[in-house]
Amino acid sequence: MVSRSQPNASTFFEVGRCTIARSGVGHPAVEFVSTELVVGRTGTRRSNDGQTDHHIDEANNEVSAVRPATYQRQLHGRGGYGLGDGERRHRGHRGRHRRRSAAYALARANIGSVRLVETEPTLAFHTTGRSAAQLIENYGAAPIRQLTIASLGFFHDTPDGLVDTPLLTTRGILTVGAPGTSDRIQSELEAGQAMNPTIVEVTPDVAINLVPVLRRSEIERVIWEPQSADIDVAGLHQSFVRGMRAAGATVATATKVDCASPDGGHWRVETTDGAFAAGHVVNAAGAWGDLVAASCGVEPVGLEPKRRTAFMIKSGYRDSAHWPLFGDANNSWYVKPDGPQFMCSPSDEVPSEPVDAKPDELDIAMAIDRINQYTTLEIRSIASSWAGLRTFSPDRSMVMGPDPDHPTFHWCVGQGGTGIQSSPAAGQLIADLLATGAPGPLFDSLTKPLDLAGLTPARLRP
């Protein structure tokens, strides 16, 4: 963003924008529709003329990932921290990686081959390379933080052959508390230390030494997160694509989904390249997740897309590229060094329909005013700006796993700014739930059992 029938009897129909589908004799197949995952068995595939059926070799099980053309998402500009499918306080990550990570995990599960189908001519056309992704353990709802912790092994010890360079580069985070925000700082500090004891409070003087442009008069307390890191989002994306292909998955681009609907014991998915039958559908459509669900006859879960604006300014400081990310405890702004520039945001969460989000000049002006209040950057102009949608569930946790009313329809949405940093574990969880119905060994190392009830869609049903 895949029917169960007798071998050679099910039909593959191609679906649109980003699907990952599987099919295999004796196994349910899985497919993503852009954000959906659909599962099916071996059978035939019908060409666009609607007449020519091509036999699909039973030994060549198949999984594809497709996104419906109707639910395309587009983010313009450079993208950044705080943009994407979710958020923590004032920062966010995109969730598009969850589709490729799930495809990678499913391909490795060896329950059928995988095919990733993308509407655009290239993968990650709209989002992946545009995130300012920061790995922050102290981020998001409690179940999301568990997924982030479970993802650390992949980031720090990526399987051989998947990356050329490390995925992480250390960059700390300073959260600045102005006078009157001591209680909020204390709450943030306690929550962070419960996850990672290296998160500490430092003096305002230490903070100014790390970020010389901070105004001393605006600082009362400061939280320092030294083990945060930049994520190489392009490298992470490529690791999943390489892993998929190494496990036998294939990629189809420039293919669009029209619709998907239950058809007896399977799902019928129709695309611009024909149609196919699938046993399971995984909805990973981000802001369009509820629309995809409705198109499949599944009750929506109440997703809430929210717009976030970001912009770039010139730095003017020789060593600023190595400064930490810094922002305020009230979540009203943040700044992240980016080479010779700074990426800035008002940390806004403006309710939106699933649309091609555009930056708002008023939001930019408010961010400039706030940043100038807390720092000596004296921003007068910007180099570029953009906006993106970050999608939340009603309780701000992810929605992962089978729908309680349609157990072959699986949700993978609501990343709320944590999509990149949690993608390795989120993808594995989707594969685990599809294959066995329970979290696998990856989650055994968590200090507390994975809060699956805080992730599955059943919690959002009456």
Secondary structure, DSSP 8 states (H G I E B T S, - for coil): -----STTTEEE----SEEEEE-BTTB--EEEETTEEEE--SEEEE-TTSS-EEE--TTS---EEE-BGGG---B-SS--TT-SSB-BTTB----THHHHHHHHHHHHTTSS--EEEESSSSTTTTTGGG---EE-SS-SSHHHHHHHHHHHHHHHS--TTS-SS-SEEE--EEEEE-TT-HHHHHHHHHHHHHH-TT-EEE-HHHHHHHSTTB-GGG-SEEEEETT-EEE-HHHHHHHHHHHHHHTT-EEE-S--EEEEEEETTEEEEEETTEEEEESEEEE--GGGHHHHHHHTT------EEEEEEEEEEE---TTGGGS-EEEETTSS-EEEEETTEEEEE----EE--SS-B---HHHHHHHHHHHHHHBS------SEEEEEEEEE-TTSS-EEEE-SS-TTEEEEE--BT-TTTTHHHHHHHHHHHHHTSS--GGGGGSSS---GGGTSGGGG--
